[in-house]
Amino acid sequence: MSMRKLSDNSFEYSCDSCNRKPEIYFGDFHSAMKEAKADGWRAYKEGSTWCHRCPECTKERTVLGKSFTKIKG
Ligand SMILES: [Zn+2]
């Protein structure tokens, strides 16, 4: 799992495909997710586990023509 709850109003997102430093988004769960999504973060499922990809990696994959499940919120 690559999204960690730090407190009731801050969530840390880290990328599952590179070692980029985690980013912290503030707000409740949905606001934080919305912010992350607006920044280019994407969530996708691997089996039953949610994984996340940072904007950089999402960009690369988009160029290759692959798409990921968009974060709902
Ligand atoms: Zn990445």
N, CA, C, O and the ligand as a Tripos MOL2 file, in Angstrom:
@<TRIPOS>MOLECULE
protein
  293   291    74     0     0
PROTEIN
NO_CHARGES

@<TRIPOS>ATOM
      1 N           0.8500   -1.1980    0.0000 N.3       1 MET1
      2 CA          0.0000    0.0000    0.0000 C.3       1 MET1
      3 C           0.8770    1.2370    0.0000 C.2       1 MET1
      4 O           1.8200    1.3590    0.7820 O.2       1 MET1
      5 N           0.5510    2.1230   -0.8710 N.am      2 SER2
      6 CA          1.4450    3.2600   -1.0430 C.3       2 SER2
      7 C           0.8230    4.5790   -0.6410 C.2       2 SER2
      8 O           1.3780    5.6440   -0.9140 O.2       2 SER2
      9 N          -0.3090    4.5140   -0.0020 N.am      3 MET3
     10 CA         -0.8510    5.7530    0.5530 C.3       3 MET3
     11 C          -1.0030    5.5310    2.0410 C.2       3 MET3
     12 O          -1.6460    4.5770    2.4790 O.2       3 MET3
     13 N          -0.4010    6.4280    2.8170 N.am      4 ARG4
     14 CA         -0.3580    6.2510    4.2540 C.3       4 ARG4
     15 C          -1.0640    7.4080    4.9360 C.2       4 ARG4
     16 O          -0.8820    8.5720    4.5770 O.2       4 ARG4
     17 N          -1.8620    7.0680    5.9130 N.am      5 LYS5
     18 CA         -2.5400    8.1140    6.6700 C.3       5 LYS5
     19 C          -1.5990    8.6020    7.7530 C.2       5 LYS5
     20 O          -1.1410    7.8140    8.5810 O.2       5 LYS5
     21 N          -1.3030    9.9040    7.7540 N.am      6 LEU6
     22 CA         -0.4010   10.4400    8.7740 C.3       6 LEU6
     23 C          -1.1980   10.9710    9.9460 C.2       6 LEU6
     24 O          -0.8070   10.8270   11.1040 O.2       6 LEU6
     25 N          -2.3290   11.5900    9.6220 N.am      7 SER7
     26 CA         -3.2350   12.0840   10.6540 C.3       7 SER7
     27 C          -4.6010   12.1770   10.0060 C.2       7 SER7
     28 O          -4.7700   11.7800    8.8530 O.2       7 SER7
     29 N          -5.5780   12.6980   10.7350 N.am      8 ASP8
     30 CA         -6.9190   12.7720   10.1710 C.3       8 ASP8
     31 C          -7.0010   13.6690    8.9550 C.2       8 ASP8
     32 O          -7.9230   13.5520    8.1480 O.2       8 ASP8
     33 N          -6.0300   14.5700    8.8240 N.am      9 ASN9
     34 CA         -6.1050   15.4310    7.6430 C.3       9 ASN9
     35 C          -4.7990   15.5340    6.8680 C.2       9 ASN9
     36 O          -4.5160   16.5650    6.2590 O.2       9 ASN9
     37 N          -4.0180   14.4890    6.8880 N.am     10 SER10
     38 CA         -2.8480   14.4550    6.0110 C.3      10 SER10
     39 C          -2.5450   13.0160    5.5910 C.2      10 SER10
     40 O          -2.5780   12.0850    6.3960 O.2      10 SER10
     41 N          -2.2540   12.8780    4.3120 N.am     11 PHE11
     42 CA         -1.9990   11.5720    3.7270 C.3      11 PHE11
     43 C          -0.7280   11.6260    2.9080 C.2      11 PHE11
     44 O          -0.4710   12.5880    2.1840 O.2      11 PHE11
     45 N           0.0570   10.5810    3.0340 N.am     12 GLU12
     46 CA          1.3250   10.5290    2.3160 C.3      12 GLU12
     47 C           1.2130    9.5570    1.1450 C.2      12 GLU12
     48 O           0.8530    8.3930    1.3150 O.2      12 GLU12
     49 N           1.5270   10.0600   -0.0430 N.am     13 TYR13
     50 CA          1.5000    9.2260   -1.2410 C.3      13 TYR13
     51 C           2.9210    8.8990   -1.6500 C.2      13 TYR13
     52 O           3.7720    9.7860   -1.7120 O.2      13 TYR13
     53 N           3.1820    7.6350   -1.9300 N.am     14 SER14
     54 CA          4.4850    7.2880   -2.4770 C.3      14 SER14
     55 C           4.2890    6.4280   -3.7180 C.2      14 SER14
     56 O           3.3140    5.6870   -3.8410 O.2      14 SER14
     57 N           5.2410    6.5500   -4.6250 N.am     15 CYS15
     58 CA          5.1400    5.8720   -5.9090 C.3      15 CYS15
     59 C           5.5830    4.4170   -5.8010 C.2      15 CYS15
     60 O           6.5820    4.1150   -5.1490 O.2      15 CYS15
     61 N           4.8460    3.5260   -6.4380 N.am     16 ASP16
     62 CA          5.2100    2.1150   -6.4190 C.3      16 ASP16
     63 C           6.2080    1.7540   -7.4960 C.2      16 ASP16
     64 O           6.7340    0.6410   -7.4970 O.2      16 ASP16
     65 N           6.4880    2.6830   -8.4300 N.am     17 SER17
     66 CA          7.4150    2.2990   -9.4770 C.3      17 SER17
     67 C           8.7270    3.0650   -9.4910 C.2      17 SER17
     68 O           9.6190    2.7080  -10.2610 O.2      17 SER17
     69 N           8.8850    4.0890   -8.6850 N.am     18 CYS18
     70 CA         10.1920    4.7400   -8.5970 C.3      18 CYS18
     71 C          10.4630    5.1130   -7.1440 C.2      18 CYS18
     72 O           9.6070    4.9230   -6.2790 O.2      18 CYS18
     73 N          11.6350    5.6360   -6.8810 N.am     19 ASN19
     74 CA         11.9860    5.9390   -5.5040 C.3      19 ASN19
     75 C          11.8530    7.4100   -5.1640 C.2      19 ASN19
     76 O          12.4880    7.9210   -4.2410 O.2      19 ASN19
     77 N          11.0230    8.0650   -5.9230 N.am     20 ARG20
     78 CA         10.7520    9.4640   -5.6710 C.3      20 ARG20
     79 C          10.2600    9.6360   -4.2280 C.2      20 ARG20
     80 O           9.5660    8.7760   -3.6850 O.2      20 ARG20
     81 N          10.6350   10.7630   -3.6260 N.am     21 LYS21
     82 CA         10.2320   10.9340   -2.2300 C.3      21 LYS21
     83 C           8.7180   11.1260   -2.1220 C.2      21 LYS21
     84 O           8.0900   11.7340   -2.9890 O.2      21 LYS21
     85 N           8.1470   10.5930   -1.0360 N.am     22 PRO22
     86 CA          6.6990   10.6610   -0.8710 C.3      22 PRO22
     87 C           6.2000   12.1030   -0.7990 C.2      22 PRO22
     88 O           6.9130   13.0060   -0.3620 O.2      22 PRO22
     89 N           4.9830   12.2900   -1.2310 N.am     23 GLU23
     90 CA          4.3810   13.6180   -1.1530 C.3      23 GLU23
     91 C           3.2140   13.5640   -0.1820 C.2      23 GLU23
     92 O           2.4990   12.5670   -0.0810 O.2      23 GLU23
     93 N           3.0480   14.6720    0.5290 N.am     24 ILE24
     94 CA          1.9700   14.7110    1.5200 C.3      24 ILE24
     95 C           0.8570   15.6420    1.0500 C.2      24 ILE24
     96 O           1.1080   16.7710    0.6290 O.2      24 ILE24
     97 N          -0.3660   15.1510    1.1280 N.am     25 TYR25
     98 CA         -1.5310   15.9420    0.7600 C.3      25 TYR25
     99 C          -2.4050   16.1280    1.9810 C.2      25 TYR25
    100 O          -2.5680   15.2240    2.8000 O.2      25 TYR25
    101 N          -2.9640   17.3270    2.0820 N.am     26 PHE26
    102 CA         -3.7690   17.6440    3.2560 C.3      26 PHE26
    103 C          -5.2590   17.6850    2.9550 C.2      26 PHE26
    104 O          -5.6880   17.8870    1.8190 O.2      26 PHE26
    105 N          -6.0110   17.4890    3.9930 N.am     27 GLY27
    106 CA         -7.4570   17.4790    3.8650 C.3      27 GLY27
    107 C          -7.9650   16.1220    4.3060 C.2      27 GLY27
    108 O          -7.1860   15.2680    4.7280 O.2      27 GLY27
    109 N          -9.2610   15.9230    4.2110 N.am     28 ASP28
    110 CA         -9.7620   14.5990    4.5670 C.3      28 ASP28
    111 C          -9.4060   13.6310    3.4420 C.2      28 ASP28
    112 O          -8.8340   14.0350    2.4290 O.2      28 ASP28
    113 N          -9.7360   12.3840    3.6140 N.am     29 PHE29
    114 CA         -9.3570   11.3600    2.6490 C.3      29 PHE29
    115 C          -9.6840   11.7500    1.2030 C.2      29 PHE29
    116 O          -8.8480   11.6240    0.3090 O.2      29 PHE29
    117 N         -10.8990   12.2190    0.9960 N.am     30 HIS30
    118 CA        -11.3330   12.5270   -0.3670 C.3      30 HIS30
    119 C         -10.6820   13.7860   -0.9410 C.2      30 HIS30
    120 O         -10.3550   13.8400   -2.1270 O.2      30 HIS30
    121 N         -10.4990   14.7920   -0.0920 N.am     31 SER31
    122 CA         -9.8440   16.0190   -0.5530 C.3      31 SER31
    123 C          -8.4000   15.7380   -0.9260 C.2      31 SER31
    124 O          -7.9110   16.2110   -1.9520 O.2      31 SER31
    125 N          -7.7220   14.9660   -0.0900 N.am     32 ALA32
    126 CA         -6.3250   14.6340   -0.3530 C.3      32 ALA32
    127 C          -6.2050   13.8670   -1.6660 C.2      32 ALA32
    128 O          -5.3010   14.1120   -2.4650 O.2      32 ALA32
    129 N          -7.1230   12.9470   -1.8680 N.am     33 MET33
    130 CA         -7.1190   12.1330   -3.0800 C.3      33 MET33
    131 C          -7.3660   12.9880   -4.3140 C.2      33 MET33
    132 O          -6.7540   12.7930   -5.3640 O.2      33 MET33
    133 N          -8.2760   13.9380   -4.1590 N.am     34 LYS34
    134 CA         -8.6090   14.8310   -5.2620 C.3      34 LYS34
    135 C          -7.4020   15.6760   -5.6610 C.2      34 LYS34
    136 O          -7.1160   15.8690   -6.8420 O.2      34 LYS34
    137 N          -6.7040   16.1760   -4.6370 N.am     35 GLU35
    138 CA         -5.4970   16.9670   -4.8600 C.3      35 GLU35
    139 C          -4.4330   16.1430   -5.5790 C.2      35 GLU35
    140 O          -3.8290   16.5940   -6.5530 O.2      35 GLU35
    141 N          -4.2180   14.9380   -5.0860 N.am     36 ALA36
    142 CA         -3.2100   14.0550   -5.6670 C.3      36 ALA36
    143 C          -3.5390   13.7720   -7.1250 C.2      36 ALA36
    144 O          -2.6630   13.8030   -7.9890 O.2      36 ALA36
    145 N          -4.7910   13.5000   -7.3820 N.am     37 LYS37
    146 CA         -5.2570   13.2100   -8.7390 C.3      37 LYS37
    147 C          -5.0290   14.4090   -9.6560 C.2      37 LYS37
    148 O          -4.6210   14.2680  -10.8090 O.2      37 LYS37
    149 N          -5.3050   15.5970   -9.1080 N.am     38 ALA38
    150 CA         -5.1090   16.8190   -9.8870 C.3      38 ALA38
    151 C          -3.6340   17.0230  -10.2230 C.2      38 ALA38
    152 O          -3.3000   17.6010  -11.2570 O.2      38 ALA38
    153 N          -2.7560   16.5460   -9.3440 N.am     39 ASP39
    154 CA         -1.3190   16.6620   -9.5710 C.3      39 ASP39
    155 C          -0.7910   15.6170  -10.5490 C.2      39 ASP39
    156 O           0.3420   15.7110  -11.0200 O.2      39 ASP39
    157 N          -1.6110   14.6350  -10.8460 N.am     40 GLY40
    158 CA         -1.1810   13.6180  -11.8040 C.3      40 GLY40
    159 C          -1.0010   12.2230  -11.2260 C.2      40 GLY40
    160 O          -0.6360   11.2950  -11.9480 O.2      40 GLY40
    161 N          -1.2520   12.0670   -9.9390 N.am     41 TRP41
    162 CA         -1.1300   10.7380   -9.3340 C.3      41 TRP41
    163 C          -2.2630    9.8580   -9.8380 C.2      41 TRP41
    164 O          -3.3750   10.3240  -10.0870 O.2      41 TRP41
    165 N          -1.9550    8.5810   -9.9820 N.am     42 ARG42
    166 CA         -2.9670    7.6180  -10.4140 C.3      42 ARG42
    167 C          -2.9330    6.3920   -9.5200 C.2      42 ARG42
    168 O          -1.8750    5.9800   -9.0430 O.2      42 ARG42
    169 N          -4.1040    5.8180   -9.3020 N.am     43 ALA43
    170 CA         -4.1870    4.5840   -8.5120 C.3      43 ALA43
    171 C          -4.5490    3.4440   -9.4360 C.2      43 ALA43
    172 O          -5.3200    3.6200  -10.3790 O.2      43 ALA43
    173 N          -3.9940    2.2800   -9.1680 N.am     44 TYR44
    174 CA         -4.3450    1.1070   -9.9470 C.3      44 TYR44
    175 C          -4.2910   -0.0990   -9.0300 C.2      44 TYR44
    176 O          -3.6620   -0.0600   -7.9720 O.2      44 TYR44
    177 N          -4.9350   -1.1410   -9.4310 N.am     45 LYS45
    178 CA         -5.0110   -2.3190   -8.5820 C.3      45 LYS45
    179 C          -4.1480   -3.4370   -9.1050 C.2      45 LYS45
    180 O          -4.1670   -3.7630  -10.2910 O.2      45 LYS45
    181 N          -3.3800   -4.0250   -8.1840 N.am     46 GLU46
    182 CA         -2.5840   -5.1900   -8.5170 C.3      46 GLU46
    183 C          -3.1140   -6.3110   -7.6510 C.2      46 GLU46
    184 O          -2.7970   -6.3900   -6.4640 O.2      46 GLU46
    185 N          -3.9120   -7.1710   -8.2340 N.am     47 GLY47
    186 CA         -4.6000   -8.1820   -7.4380 C.3      47 GLY47
    187 C          -5.6300   -7.4550   -6.5920 C.2      47 GLY47
    188 O          -6.5430   -6.8180   -7.1160 O.2      47 GLY47
    189 N          -5.4750   -7.5570   -5.2880 N.am     48 SER48
    190 CA         -6.4250   -6.8800   -4.4240 C.3      48 SER48
    191 C          -5.7860   -5.6910   -3.7310 C.2      48 SER48
    192 O          -6.3780   -5.0890   -2.8350 O.2      48 SER48
    193 N          -4.5600   -5.3530   -4.1550 N.am     49 THR49
    194 CA         -3.8310   -4.2660   -3.5220 C.3      49 THR49
    195 C          -3.8590   -3.0020   -4.3680 C.2      49 THR49
    196 O          -3.6430   -3.0420   -5.5800 O.2      49 THR49
    197 N          -4.1260   -1.8890   -3.7140 N.am     50 TRP50
    198 CA         -4.0810   -0.6180   -4.4220 C.3      50 TRP50
    199 C          -2.6470   -0.1210   -4.4860 C.2      50 TRP50
    200 O          -1.9440   -0.0910   -3.4750 O.2      50 TRP50
    201 N          -2.2210    0.2650   -5.6690 N.am     51 CYS51
    202 CA         -0.8910    0.8150   -5.8460 C.3      51 CYS51
    203 C          -1.0460    2.2210   -6.4130 C.2      51 CYS51
    204 O          -2.0930    2.5900   -6.9440 O.2      51 CYS51
    205 N           0.0230    2.9860   -6.2840 N.am     52 HIS52
    206 CA         -0.0320    4.3600   -6.7900 C.3      52 HIS52
    207 C           1.1770    4.6710   -7.6400 C.2      52 HIS52
    208 O           2.2680    4.1410   -7.4330 O.2      52 HIS52
    209 N           0.9510    5.5470   -8.6020 N.am     53 ARG53
    210 CA          2.0140    5.9610   -9.4900 C.3      53 ARG53
    211 C           2.1050    7.4810   -9.4750 C.2      53 ARG53
    212 O           1.0970    8.1830   -9.5600 O.2      53 ARG53
    213 N           3.3390    7.9740   -9.3650 N.am     54 CYS54
    214 CA          3.5300    9.4150   -9.3050 C.3      54 CYS54
    215 C           3.3160   10.0300  -10.6960 C.2      54 CYS54
    216 O           3.2900    9.3230  -11.7040 O.2      54 CYS54
    217 N           3.1660   11.3410  -10.7290 N.am     55 PRO55
    218 CA          2.9330   12.0200  -12.0180 C.3      55 PRO55
    219 C           3.9910   11.6970  -13.0680 C.2      55 PRO55
    220 O           3.6670   11.5430  -14.2450 O.2      55 PRO55
    221 N           5.2580   11.5920  -12.6520 N.am     56 GLU56
    222 CA          6.3360   11.2900  -13.6060 C.3      56 GLU56
    223 C           6.1350    9.9370  -14.2700 C.2      56 GLU56
    224 O           6.2170    9.8110  -15.4920 O.2      56 GLU56
    225 N           5.8690    8.9290  -13.4490 N.am     57 CYS57
    226 CA          5.6870    7.5810  -13.9800 C.3      57 CYS57
    227 C           4.3960    7.4750  -14.7780 C.2      57 CYS57
    228 O           4.3370    6.7540  -15.7740 O.2      57 CYS57
    229 N           3.3750    8.1800  -14.3520 N.am     58 THR58
    230 CA          2.1090    8.1720  -15.0770 C.3      58 THR58
    231 C           2.3130    8.7400  -16.4720 C.2      58 THR58
    232 O           1.7620    8.2390  -17.4520 O.2      58 THR58
    233 N           3.1140    9.7910  -16.5430 N.am     59 LYS59
    234 CA          3.4030   10.4370  -17.8220 C.3      59 LYS59
    235 C           4.0750    9.4500  -18.7770 C.2      59 LYS59
    236 O           3.6850    9.3140  -19.9360 O.2      59 LYS59
    237 N           5.1100    8.7580  -18.2480 N.am     60 GLU60
    238 CA          5.8310    7.7820  -19.0690 C.3      60 GLU60
    239 C           4.8990    6.7190  -19.6190 C.2      60 GLU60
    240 O           4.9420    6.3850  -20.8030 O.2      60 GLU60
    241 N           4.0460    6.1860  -18.7270 N.am     61 ARG61
    242 CA          3.1480    5.1230  -19.1400 C.3      61 ARG61
    243 C           2.1070    5.6180  -20.1350 C.2      61 ARG61
    244 O           1.6890    4.8850  -21.0320 O.2      61 ARG61
    245 N           1.6940    6.8770  -19.9650 N.am     62 THR62
    246 CA          0.6970    7.4350  -20.8680 C.3      62 THR62
    247 C           1.2830    7.5210  -22.2710 C.2      62 THR62
    248 O           0.5990    7.2830  -23.2670 O.2      62 THR62
    249 N           2.5600    7.8640  -22.3240 N.am     63 VAL63
    250 CA          3.2470    7.9530  -23.5990 C.3      63 VAL63
    251 C           3.2740    6.5860  -24.2870 C.2      63 VAL63
    252 O           3.1860    6.4780  -25.5110 O.2      63 VAL63
    253 N           3.3990    5.5490  -23.4590 N.am     64 LEU64
    254 CA          3.4160    4.1910  -24.0120 C.3      64 LEU64
    255 C           2.0170    3.6850  -24.3620 C.2      64 LEU64
    256 O           1.8520    2.5830  -24.8860 O.2      64 LEU64
    257 N           1.0420    4.4920  -24.0700 N.am     65 GLY65
    258 CA         -0.3120    4.1290  -24.4630 C.3      65 GLY65
    259 C          -1.0730    3.2790  -23.4670 C.2      65 GLY65
    260 O          -2.1170    2.7120  -23.7900 O.2      65 GLY65
    261 N          -0.5440    3.1910  -22.2460 N.am     66 LYS66
    262 CA         -1.2580    2.4250  -21.2510 C.3      66 LYS66
    263 C          -2.0690    3.3760  -20.3680 C.2      66 LYS66
    264 O          -1.6670    4.5100  -20.1090 O.2      66 LYS66
    265 N          -3.1810    2.8970  -19.9310 N.am     67 SER67
    266 CA         -3.9710    3.7550  -19.0610 C.3      67 SER67
    267 C          -4.2360    3.0610  -17.7340 C.2      67 SER67
    268 O          -4.2400    1.8330  -17.6460 O.2      67 SER67
    269 N          -4.4530    3.8520  -16.7290 N.am     68 PHE68
    270 CA         -4.6790    3.3160  -15.3960 C.3      68 PHE68
    271 C          -6.0480    3.7600  -14.8910 C.2      68 PHE68
    272 O          -6.6230    4.7460  -15.3530 O.2      68 PHE68
    273 N          -6.5240    3.0240  -13.9660 N.am     69 THR69
    274 CA         -7.7950    3.3740  -13.3450 C.3      69 THR69
    275 C          -7.6470    4.7380  -12.6720 C.2      69 THR69
    276 O          -6.7160    4.9670  -11.9000 O.2      69 THR69
    277 N          -8.5560    5.6150  -12.9700 N.am     70 LYS70
    278 CA         -8.4740    6.9210  -12.3480 C.3      70 LYS70
    279 C          -8.9660    6.8560  -10.9060 C.2      70 LYS70
    280 O          -9.8530    6.0770  -10.5580 O.2      70 LYS70
    281 N          -8.3600    7.6980  -10.0900 N.am     71 ILE71
    282 CA         -8.7670    7.7430   -8.6880 C.3      71 ILE71
    283 C         -10.1770    8.3260   -8.6230 C.2      71 ILE71
    284 O         -10.4710    9.3750   -9.1970 O.2      71 ILE71
    285 N         -11.0090    7.6320   -7.9260 N.am     72 LYS72
    286 CA        -12.3560    8.1590   -7.7810 C.3      72 LYS72
    287 C         -12.4140    9.1350   -6.6300 C.2      72 LYS72
    288 O         -11.7680    8.9130   -5.6060 O.2      72 LYS72
    289 N         -13.1430   10.1720   -6.7630 N.am     73 GLY73
    290 CA        -13.2750   11.1580   -5.6880 C.3      73 GLY73
    291 C         -13.7870   12.3650   -6.3040 C.2      73 GLY73
    292 O         -13.9950   13.3680   -5.6200 O.2      73 GLY73
    293 ZN          7.1910    7.2830   -9.8480 Zn       74 ZN74
@<TRIPOS>BOND
     1     1     2 1
     2     2     3 1
     3     3     4 2
     4     3     5 am
     5     5     6 1
     6     6     7 1
     7     7     8 2
     8     7     9 am
     9     9    10 1
    10    10    11 1
    11    11    12 2
    12    11    13 am
    13    13    14 1
    14    14    15 1
    15    15    16 2
    16    15    17 am
    17    17    18 1
    18    18    19 1
    19    19    20 2
    20    19    21 am
    21    21    22 1
    22    22    23 1
    23    23    24 2
    24    23    25 am
    25    25    26 1
    26    26    27 1
    27    27    28 2
    28    27    29 am
    29    29    30 1
    30    30    31 1
    31    31    32 2
    32    31    33 am
    33    33    34 1
    34    34    35 1
    35    35    36 2
    36    35    37 am
    37    37    38 1
    38    38    39 1
    39    39    40 2
    40    39    41 am
    41    41    42 1
    42    42    43 1
    43    43    44 2
    44    43    45 am
    45    45    46 1
    46    46    47 1
    47    47    48 2
    48    47    49 am
    49    49    50 1
    50    50    51 1
    51    51    52 2
    52    51    53 am
    53    53    54 1
    54    54    55 1
    55    55    56 2
    56    55    57 am
    57    57    58 1
    58    58    59 1
    59    59    60 2
    60    59    61 am
    61    61    62 1
    62    62    63 1
    63    63    64 2
    64    63    65 am
    65    65    66 1
    66    66    67 1
    67    67    68 2
    68    67    69 am
    69    69    70 1
    70    70    71 1
    71    71    72 2
    72    71    73 am
    73    73    74 1
    74    74    75 1
    75    75    76 2
    76    75    77 am
    77    77    78 1
    78    78    79 1
    79    79    80 2
    80    79    81 am
    81    81    82 1
    82    82    83 1
    83    83    84 2
    84    83    85 am
    85    85    86 1
    86    86    87 1
    87    87    88 2
    88    87    89 am
    89    89    90 1
    90    90    91 1
    91    91    92 2
    92    91    93 am
    93    93    94 1
    94    94    95 1
    95    95    96 2
    96    95    97 am
    97    97    98 1
    98    98    99 1
    99    99   100 2
   100    99   101 am
   101   101   102 1
   102   102   103 1
   103   103   104 2
   104   103   105 am
   105   105   106 1
   106   106   107 1
   107   107   108 2
   108   107   109 am
   109   109   110 1
   110   110   111 1
   111   111   112 2
   112   111   113 am
   113   113   114 1
   114   114   115 1
   115   115   116 2
   116   115   117 am
   117   117   118 1
   118   118   119 1
   119   119   120 2
   120   119   121 am
   121   121   122 1
   122   122   123 1
   123   123   124 2
   124   123   125 am
   125   125   126 1
   126   126   127 1
   127   127   128 2
   128   127   129 am
   129   129   130 1
   130   130   131 1
   131   131   132 2
   132   131   133 am
   133   133   134 1
   134   134   135 1
   135   135   136 2
   136   135   137 am
   137   137   138 1
   138   138   139 1
   139   139   140 2
   140   139   141 am
   141   141   142 1
   142   142   143 1
   143   143   144 2
   144   143   145 am
   145   145   146 1
   146   146   147 1
   147   147   148 2
   148   147   149 am
   149   149   150 1
   150   150   151 1
   151   151   152 2
   152   151   153 am
   153   153   154 1
   154   154   155 1
   155   155   156 2
   156   155   157 am
   157   157   158 1
   158   158   159 1
   159   159   160 2
   160   159   161 am
   161   161   162 1
   162   162   163 1
   163   163   164 2
   164   163   165 am
   165   165   166 1
   166   166   167 1
   167   167   168 2
   168   167   169 am
   169   169   170 1
   170   170   171 1
   171   171   172 2
   172   171   173 am
   173   173   174 1
   174   174   175 1
   175   175   176 2
   176   175   177 am
   177   177   178 1
   178   178   179 1
   179   179   180 2
   180   179   181 am
   181   181   182 1
   182   182   183 1
   183   183   184 2
   184   183   185 am
   185   185   186 1
   186   186   187 1
   187   187   188 2
   188   187   189 am
   189   189   190 1
   190   190   191 1
   191   191   192 2
   192   191   193 am
   193   193   194 1
   194   194   195 1
   195   195   196 2
   196   195   197 am
   197   197   198 1
   198   198   199 1
   199   199   200 2
   200   199   201 am
   201   201   202 1
   202   202   203 1
   203   203   204 2
   204   203   205 am
   205   205   206 1
   206   206   207 1
   207   207   208 2
   208   207   209 am
   209   209   210 1
   210   210   211 1
   211   211   212 2
   212   211   213 am
   213   213   214 1
   214   214   215 1
   215   215   216 2
   216   215   217 am
   217   217   218 1
   218   218   219 1
   219   219   220 2
   220   219   221 am
   221   221   222 1
   222   222   223 1
   223   223   224 2
   224   223   225 am
   225   225   226 1
   226   226   227 1
   227   227   228 2
   228   227   229 am
   229   229   230 1
   230   230   231 1
   231   231   232 2
   232   231   233 am
   233   233   234 1
   234   234   235 1
   235   235   236 2
   236   235   237 am
   237   237   238 1
   238   238   239 1
   239   239   240 2
   240   239   241 am
   241   241   242 1
   242   242   243 1
   243   243   244 2
   244   243   245 am
   245   245   246 1
   246   246   247 1
   247   247   248 2
   248   247   249 am
   249   249   250 1
   250   250   251 1
   251   251   252 2
   252   251   253 am
   253   253   254 1
   254   254   255 1
   255   255   256 2
   256   255   257 am
   257   257   258 1
   258   258   259 1
   259   259   260 2
   260   259   261 am
   261   261   262 1
   262   262   263 1
   263   263   264 2
   264   263   265 am
   265   265   266 1
   266   266   267 1
   267   267   268 2
   268   267   269 am
   269   269   270 1
   270   270   271 1
   271   271   272 2
   272   271   273 am
   273   273   274 1
   274   274   275 1
   275   275   276 2
   276   275   277 am
   277   277   278 1
   278   278   279 1
   279   279   280 2
   280   279   281 am
   281   281   282 1
   282   282   283 1
   283   283   284 2
   284   283   285 am
   285   285   286 1
   286   286   287 1
   287   287   288 2
   288   287   289 am
   289   289   290 1
   290   290   291 1
   291   291   292 2
@<TRIPOS>SUBSTRUCTURE
     1 MET1         2 RESIDUE 1 A MET
     2 SER2         6 RESIDUE 1 A SER
     3 MET3        10 RESIDUE 1 A MET
     4 ARG4        14 RESIDUE 1 A ARG
     5 LYS5        18 RESIDUE 1 A LYS
     6 LEU6        22 RESIDUE 1 A LEU
     7 SER7        26 RESIDUE 1 A SER
     8 ASP8        30 RESIDUE 1 A ASP
     9 ASN9        34 RESIDUE 1 A ASN
    10 SER10       38 RESIDUE 1 A SER
    11 PHE11       42 RESIDUE 1 A PHE
    12 GLU12       46 RESIDUE 1 A GLU
    13 TYR13       50 RESIDUE 1 A TYR
    14 SER14       54 RESIDUE 1 A SER
    15 CYS15       58 RESIDUE 1 A CYS
    16 ASP16       62 RESIDUE 1 A ASP
    17 SER17       66 RESIDUE 1 A SER
    18 CYS18       70 RESIDUE 1 A CYS
    19 ASN19       74 RESIDUE 1 A ASN
    20 ARG20       78 RESIDUE 1 A ARG
    21 LYS21       82 RESIDUE 1 A LYS
    22 PRO22       86 RESIDUE 1 A PRO
    23 GLU23       90 RESIDUE 1 A GLU
    24 ILE24       94 RESIDUE 1 A ILE
    25 TYR25       98 RESIDUE 1 A TYR
    26 PHE26      102 RESIDUE 1 A PHE
    27 GLY27      106 RESIDUE 1 A GLY
    28 ASP28      110 RESIDUE 1 A ASP
    29 PHE29      114 RESIDUE 1 A PHE
    30 HIS30      118 RESIDUE 1 A HIS
    31 SER31      122 RESIDUE 1 A SER
    32 ALA32      126 RESIDUE 1 A ALA
    33 MET33      130 RESIDUE 1 A MET
    34 LYS34      134 RESIDUE 1 A LYS
    35 GLU35      138 RESIDUE 1 A GLU
    36 ALA36      142 RESIDUE 1 A ALA
    37 LYS37      146 RESIDUE 1 A LYS
    38 ALA38      150 RESIDUE 1 A ALA
    39 ASP39      154 RESIDUE 1 A ASP
    40 GLY40      158 RESIDUE 1 A GLY
    41 TRP41      162 RESIDUE 1 A TRP
    42 ARG42      166 RESIDUE 1 A ARG
    43 ALA43      170 RESIDUE 1 A ALA
    44 TYR44      174 RESIDUE 1 A TYR
    45 LYS45      178 RESIDUE 1 A LYS
    46 GLU46      182 RESIDUE 1 A GLU
    47 GLY47      186 RESIDUE 1 A GLY
    48 SER48      190 RESIDUE 1 A SER
    49 THR49      194 RESIDUE 1 A THR
    50 TRP50      198 RESIDUE 1 A TRP
    51 CYS51      202 RESIDUE 1 A CYS
    52 HIS52      206 RESIDUE 1 A HIS
    53 ARG53      210 RESIDUE 1 A ARG
    54 CYS54      214 RESIDUE 1 A CYS
    55 PRO55      218 RESIDUE 1 A PRO
    56 GLU56      222 RESIDUE 1 A GLU
    57 CYS57      226 RESIDUE 1 A CYS
    58 THR58      230 RESIDUE 1 A THR
    59 LYS59      234 RESIDUE 1 A LYS
    60 GLU60      238 RESIDUE 1 A GLU
    61 ARG61      242 RESIDUE 1 A ARG
    62 THR62      246 RESIDUE 1 A THR
    63 VAL63      250 RESIDUE 1 A VAL
    64 LEU64      254 RESIDUE 1 A LEU
    65 GLY65      258 RESIDUE 1 A GLY
    66 LYS66      262 RESIDUE 1 A LYS
    67 SER67      266 RESIDUE 1 A SER
    68 PHE68      270 RESIDUE 1 A PHE
    69 THR69      274 RESIDUE 1 A THR
    70 LYS70      278 RESIDUE 1 A LYS
    71 ILE71      282 RESIDUE 1 A ILE
    72 LYS72      286 RESIDUE 1 A LYS
    73 GLY73      290 RESIDUE 1 A GLY
    74 ZN74       293 GROUP 0 **** ****
